[in-house]
Amino acid sequence: MKLIYNDTKKEVKIGDRVLLECQEVRIVKIEIPLVPASNGRICVDEGVETICYWPSMFNATWVEREDR
């Protein structure tokens, strides 16, 4: 299973710089879904703290999932 950006079909990777609410942030952690109903999380460094969001905030989707 891998996480991809819906618009480019490129894999989401730690270190990617992405826009979040008009601010550029860096992806520092990717949490895979632990159960079929989960979407996992993407964690970003927002300067002072690390915050985790749903992949849909970055227009990203898990593909090749074997748990569903």
C-alpha positions in Angstrom: 0.0 0.0 0.0 1.2 3.5 -0.8 -0.1 7.0 -0.4 -0.3 9.1 -3.6 -1.2 12.7 -4.5 -4.5 12.5 -6.5 -3.6 15.2 -9.0 0.0 14.0 -9.9 -0.2 10.3 -8.9 3.2 10.7 -7.3 3.9 8.9 -4.0 3.7 11.0 -0.9 7.1 10.9 0.8 8.7 12.2 4.1 10.4 15.5 3.3 7.9 16.6 0.7 7.0 20.3 0.9 3.3 20.9 0.5 0.9 23.8 0.8 -1.5 23.7 3.7 -3.9 26.7 4.1 -1.5 28.9 2.0 1.5 27.9 4.1 4.3 25.7 3.0 4.9 22.8 5.4 7.2 19.7 5.4 5.9 16.2 5.8 7.7 14.5 8.7 5.7 11.3 9.3 3.2 9.2 7.4 1.0 7.0 9.6 -0.5 4.0 7.7 -4.1 3.0 8.4 -4.3 0.4 11.2 -7.8 -0.8 10.5 -9.9 -1.0 7.2 -12.1 2.0 8.3 -9.0 4.2 8.9 -7.4 6.6 6.5 -4.1 7.0 8.3 -2.5 10.4 8.8 0.1 12.7 7.4 2.1 14.6 10.0 3.7 18.0 9.1 6.2 20.3 10.8 4.5 23.6 11.3 7.5 25.3 12.8 6.7 25.2 16.5 4.9 21.8 16.5 4.1 18.7 14.5 0.5 18.3 13.6 -1.2 15.3 11.9 -4.0 15.6 9.3 -6.1 13.3 7.2 -4.6 12.5 3.8 -7.6 14.2 2.1 -6.2 17.6 3.4 -3.4 17.1 0.9 -5.6 15.6 -1.8 -3.9 12.2 -1.2 -5.3 8.7 -1.3 -4.0 5.2 -0.3 -3.7 2.8 -3.2 -3.0 -0.9 -3.4 -4.7 -1.4 0.0 -5.0 -5.1 0.9 -7.1 -4.6 4.0 -10.3 -3.6 2.3 
